[in-house]
Amino acid sequence: MRLPLLVMLALLMGTSVQAAAAVERDRYFAASDGTRLHYIEAGSPTAHTIVLVPGWTMPAWIFQPQIQALSRRYHVIAFDPRGQGASDVAPTGYEPARRGKDIADLIGQLGSERVLVLAWSLGVLDTLAYVHSTGDARLMGLVLVDNSVGEEPPPPVIPRPPGPPPPKPPHAERMRRFVEGMFRSQPGRAYLDRLTRATLHMPEEAAKALLAYPFPRSYWKQAIYATTRPVLYIVRPRWAPQAETLVRNRPGTESEIFTSAGHALFVDEPARFNTIVESFIRRRVWP
């Protein structure tokens, strides 16, 4: 049976749009201190922009399931913070203030439109540092994934076993264990090895500096309450009490709890994660 011409054209156009959305482009820009930073760009530059900010030592490409899905409708920017992914390893700047400034520099060079920022793990704190110092004038909303936002109650303390601590393994071995521990559903040896190699792009001392957290918990809470933009807080049960408090006390906040995923929950359960994010965007950010 021959299809009508208009139907055939629609099918062909739909296929071409899907293919175009999957094309990724490597981009670089200079931060305000001269550091060369990298991001992956996908989707139409004329569409609304979503900025993806990864966690501690992680590369932008860890968001591959989101880059592929979201770029069908949106302009997606997956950021490599300094020292991570394909960005330069700067000699300094591994603290929240500079990292927040790097996000401001990135958003500033994308154009005048306001953006949605989706941040994971340490990227949550980097993004809240950006809000704390720069404000929300360039934001349409926030999606914050699996880290504390300084809300009450504080996360439970995991007790250390009695006795002297065991000797630390070499840095590369610690990073391998860290990467393997992020997933509930293991994504395969080749993927884990590639991701571990990516984390080792950042020198050990810089990685340690990122974990210093020089601000009290109240710093992050002040930032999230300072903005009136809609917030989606996606976490595992560890952060569920903070999610409940945030939703109860902060207007414009939604939360989702992933009970069967690891820290990289957007890789463990990409279909569910992407559906939740797209629903939030269509209802609350760009209706």
Secondary structure by P-SEA (a helix, b strand, c coil): ccccaaaaaaaaaaaaaaaaaabbbbbbbbcccbbbbbbbbbcccccbbbbbbbccccccccaaaaaaacccccbbbbbbcccccccccccccccaaaaaaaaaaaaaacccbbbbbbbcaaaaaaaaaaaaccccccccbbbbcccccccccccbbbbcccccccccccaaaaaaaaaaacccccccaaaaaaaaaaaacccaaaaaaaacccccaaaaaaaaaacccbbbbbbcccaaaaaaaaaacccccccccccccccccccccaaaaaaaaaaaaaccccc
